[in-house]
């Protein structure tokens, strides 16, 4: 039961994100691609990838605090 609830929460959080943000979260946290690799795959600088990650995590934290 708890696993189902956790999956629902993760799904809810992912729905709150833009496509670019979802792509980053799935790559880094689900598929274990490091941020350097992700930035190269996306053709963006590490600095942009890091800023996107920080903004995304902040957005997820805010969404989680509303539950």
C-alpha positions, 0 to 999 in steps of 0.5 A: 500500500505504501509503495502505491502511495509513494508512486502516486506522489511521484506521479503527482510531482512529475505532473507539476514539472515542465517537459524539460524538468521531467526529462532531467529528473528522470535522467538523473534520478531514475536512470542514474545519468550524472549531470555532466552526461545529461548536459552533454546529451541535451547540448546545454552547459553544465551550468544551465543543467545545474540551474535547471536541476536546482529550480526543479527540485525547489519546485518539487519541494514546494509542490510536496509541501502543499500535500 
